Amino acid sequence: MKKFHFSALVGLFLGVLSLSLSAAQFTTVGDYVIHYNAINTSILTTDVAKQYKLSRSKHRGLLNISVRKKGSAKNPQDHAVAAKVSATATNLNGQLQNIKIKEVREGEAIYYIGEVRIDNAETLNFKVDVDAEHQGKTHEIKFKQEFFID
């Protein structure tokens, strides 16, 4: 079972990370790099959606956040860190959705995910607040994502 859990997480991470990297959606704040993206949950496999209790639907979006601390001269490898994450999404009509964020941990990986309702050709303005390592310093990230439904 652990092997399935790990491979489901790897599938989720690789899919979301590849989309994130292709769009270069990250910001650097001090010693931290915060990666973020939003995708339609219909692209997730059934197993991944079930494993993480996500609604696999063309009318659901998935917000994914990860926070990595930069390496040092002594240890150049960056690593995932815990954070306090909250988020909202607002459509162009001004309708606000509070996004319930849940933490996912597997080994050394830490992700923050949340679902949001979407419609075809809808643009959502995301506002994400991240407090890396619970230091009491909140960093705000804003980005737009347009969703299309096949």
DOGUNU-881644 format. One record per residue: residue in three letters; z, x, y of N, C-alpha, C, O in turn. Coordinates in steps of 0.001 Angstrom, whole numbers, plus 500000, padded with zeros to 6 digits. Layout:
N
ALAZXYZXYZXYZXY
...
This chain:
150
MET500000500830498796500000500000500000500000500868501258499296500561502220
LYS500782501946501259500823502830502420499447503420502699499056503570503857
LYS498707503756501633497375504307501812496469503295502510495709503658503407
PHE496548502023502102495748500982502757496156500850504211495302500753505092
HIS497456500846504469497959500708505831497423501839506699496953501606507813
PHE497493503049506193497025504196506958495516504106507199495054504357508312
SER494748503752506172493300503680506361492925502541507283491941502651508015
ALA493669501455507277493397500368508228493656500844509649492877500553510556
LEU494738501569509845495053502102511170493996503095511617493558503073512767
VAL493591503958510713492558504936511053491281504211511458490625504603512423
GLY490922503150510723489730502370511075489854501747512445488915501796513239
LEU491012501159512733491244500558514042491181501624515125490515501446516145
PHE491869502720514901491913503790515895490532504374516147490128504529517299
LEU489805504700515083488492505319515258487518504387515972486744504821516825
GLY487561503114515620486679502157516289487010502028517757486120502057518607
VAL488270501889518055488684501734519445488519503046520203488087503045521355
LEU488860504163519566488737505454520235487280505784520538486970506289521616
SER486395505504519602484994505827519851484450505024521018483671505544521818
LEU484846503775521125484429502983522281485049503527523554484396503580524596
SER486308503931523472486991504467524635486362505772525098486160505982526294
LEU486055506646524148485489507934524515484088507785525096483714508504526022
SER483319506851524549481966506686525057481987506169526486481072506460527257
ALA482988505425526847483102504915528205483997505811529057484152505568530254
ALA484587506843528453485475507776529144486553507040529913486779507314531092
GLN487214506113529256488240505318529908489615505937529674490312505627528708
PHE489967506811530585491291507415530557491624507850531971490754507987532831
THR492898508058532176493353508591533448494431509621533157495175509497532185
THR494509510622533991495520511658533849496559511466534940496236511389536125
VAL497812511392534516498929511223535447499960512294535100500681512179534109
GLY500020513317535914500966514407535646500669515049534305499556515515534062
ASP501670515071533433501533515679532106500972514731531060500940515082529880
TYR500528513537531454500109512513530500498645512120530691498130512077531808
VAL498002511838529574496659511262529584496784509883528959497221509744527817
ILE496397508868529715496509507479529260495100506985528961494256506897529852
HIS494856506660527680493570506127527238493675504606527189494707504066526790
TYR492609503914527595492633502454527599491240501904527349490242502519527726
ASN491180500755526717489927500029526555490210498605526108491334498255525746
ALA489169497800526142489255496416525683487966496103524942486875496404525425
ILE488095495497523765486945495160522933487089493733522426488166493143522502
ASN486017493194521918486047491886521286486614492057519880486183492951519152
THR487567491223519486488195491374518166487244491035517026487538491351515873
SER486121490403517316485181490062516243484573491318515607484031491240514505
ILE484651492458516273484108493687515677485082494347514708484704495272513989
LEU486320493889514680487297494438513744486992493934512338486483492826512167
THR487301494737511345487160494250509973488254493221509705489283493199510381
THR488020492391508732489009491377508355490321492042507946491397491569508311
ASP490236493139507191491438493840506734492262494393507894493487494276507900
VAL491592494994508871492300495553510024492954494433510825494114494554511219
ALA492229493352511069492795492221511818494019491655511102495033491356511734
LYS493919491511509801495042490977509011496233491934509039497374491510509217
GLN495961493217508864497030494225508822497852494231510114499071494393510079
TYR497175494055511254497865494135512535498109492772513172498459492662514347
LYS497913491736512354498172490355512787497417490036514081497980489511515041
LEU496122490371514073495256490098515212494335488936514866493955488760513709
SER493981488153515862493036487059515668491627487620515755491189488062516818
ARG490931487600514650489542488089514636488653486929515054488399486014514271
SER488183486975516299487426485867516858486538486367517980486882487323518676
LYS485394485719518155484523486099519266485114485667520603484613486064521654
HIS486166484861520578486821484409521811488152485119522073488983484640522845
ARG488341486276521411489571487056521612489195488497521925488316489078521289
GLY489869489055522906489697490460523236490936491234522831492026490669522741
LEU490775492512522589491880493387522213491999494482523255491052495231523494
LEU493153494572523866493476495656524789494173496736523982495091496444523216
ASN493748497976524146494330499095523415494703500198524410493880500614525226
ILE495949500662524333496465501710525215497097502789524345497809502483523389
SER496838504044524676497576505125524033497947506142525112497210506349526075
VAL499097506761524927499604507725525898499831509040525165500516509093524143
ARG499239510099525710499352511411525108499898512390526140499478512401527297
LYS500834513203525695501390514238526574500577515508526360500311515915525229
LYS500188516124527478499400517354527410500220518461526757501447518489526850
GLY499518519364526101500172520513525500500588521514526564500241521381527738
SER501325522500526136501788523560527034501100524870526635500357524917525655
ALA501351525914527396500784527222527075501272527690525703500534528328524951
LYS502515527365525394503118527745524115502539526938522962502283527469521881
ASN502336525642523208501805524733522194500718523874522847501024522823523411
PRO499451524305522778498383523634523519497986522248522979497246521522523643
GLN498456521886521821498077520600521228498779519443521955499999519459522118
ASP497998518437522394498633517266522990499193516383521870498839516559520704
HIS500060515441522224500658514585521206500986513209521788501213513056522988
ALA501002512223520905501311510850521308502767510743521714503638511382521125
VAL503025509920522737504398509658523157504600508150523294503652507392523501
ALA505843507743523173506194506337523351506156505998524835506300506869525693
ALA505962504731525115505898504287526506506313502825526588506323502103525591
LYS506646502419527772506842501000528052505529500534528682505111501064529712
VAL504883499547528069503575499097528522503610497587528753504087496829527909
SER503100497168529898502917495738530173501536495569530770500995496495531376
ALA500957494370530597499580494182531060499296492719531378499901491802530824
THR498346492544532297497809491224532617496290491340532707495740492427532883
ALA495636490204532582494183490130532764493905488924533653494496487859533474
THR493006489100534604492634488027535520491121487893535505490401488882535642
ASN490636486649535336489189486460535366488727486306536813489544486320537734
LEU487426486159537011486878486099538362487246484813539093487080484724540310
ASN487747483813538362488247482579538980489709482693539384490279481746539926
GLY490314483835539126491705484056539488492713483587538450493916483589538713
GLN492235483180537258493151482737536206493793483953535555493105484843535056
LEU495123483975535568495906485109535088496389484874533666496857483787533327
GLN496269485907532836496832485882531485497819487035531361497470488189531610
ASN499047486720530978499999487771530637499697488186529207499534487332528335
ILE499621489465528960499261489968527635500515490466526938501217491344527440
LYS500783489894525775501928490332524977501528491637524275500595491661523473
ILE502233492694524583501918494025524054502838494330522877504047494105522932
LYS502228494852521808503050495302520682502734496757520378501595497206520511
GLU503747497469519977503621498883519640503236499019518175503771498322517313
VAL502304499923517900501893500243516533502149501728516335501696502562517119
ARG502890502047515265503166503450514928502741503700513493503013502910512589
GLU502074504813513318501706505258511979501687506770512008500821507376512639
GLY502638507376511329502736508826511377503015509261512812503964508790513439
GLU502192510152513317502369510655514679501622509823515718501741510083516916
ALA500865508839515283500079508009516197500917506867516760501711506256516044
ILE500733506585518049501400505465518710500350504759519576499679505390520392
TYR500221503449519388499269502645520154499968501412520670500965500966520102
TYR499450500869521736499944499622522295498762498671522363497752498962523004
ILE498897497530521693497789496591521619498243495193522044499413494834521914
GLY497299494427522546497568493051522937496266492269522969495194492832523194
GLU496368490964522743495199490097522706495079489271523975496067488964524642
VAL493826488919524290493535488137525480492390487174525147491497487514524370
ARG492418485975525734491323485012525559490111485474526360490246485972527478
ILE488915485301525772487687485667526481486625484592526286486657483840525313
ASP485687484531527223484511483668527136483268484534527292483354485701527674
ASN482120483954526994480871484696527100480578485092528546480752484303529475
ALA480129486335528709479772486899530011480927486844530999480720486735532207
GLU482140486920530477483328486879531326483778488300531656483847489170530788
THR484076488504532921484640489773533376486127489583533584486556488672534293
LEU486906490443532966488354490418533152488772491674533907488292492774533635
ASN489668491483534849490294492582535579491654492828534937492549491985535012
PHE491799493973534314493051494328533648493928495135534595493453495991535341
LYS495214494838534542496225495620535249497252496020534193497902495169533586
VAL497385497310533987498277497834532956499301498740533620498945499638534383
ASP500569498503533329501653499344533827502202500157532657502572499608531619
VAL502247501478532848502680502386531790503812503258532308503685503918533339
ASP504914503251531582506046504138531859506149505088530671506810504783529679
ALA505487506249530778505446507225529690506838507772529407507553508201530313
GLU507196507746528156508484508243527664509677507584528353510756508171528436
HIS509478506362528845510559505555529426511340506326530490512570506314530500
GLN510614506993531380511251507808532412511574507023533682512194507555534603
GLY511151505751533732511380504966534940510313505164536001510468504702537132
LYS509231505847535649508108506063536567506911505289536029506274505712535064
THR506610504162536650505515503319536183504212503708536871504159503868538090
HIS503168503856536068501834504179536564500944502968536324500888502435535216
GLU500255502544537363499395501373537270497953501793537007497421502689537661
ILE497343501134536046495940501357535728495224500023535911495684498989535428
LYS494104500058536609493288498864536784491883499176536297491323500229536603
PHE491321498245535533489934498399535108489333497032534816490047496056534588
LYS488003496982534828487269495750534548486538495898533232486078496982532873
GLN486440494780532512485669494772531275484921493448531186485516492381531336
GLU483624493519530944482841492303530732482662492110529232482355493055528506
PHE482853490891528784482758490560527361481552489661527133481227488799527950
PHE480896489889525996479777489044525604480039488508524207480573489208523346
ILE479658487269523998479841486615522710478470486361522120477619485745522762
ASP478249486825520912476934486641520249476664485196519940475613484869519388
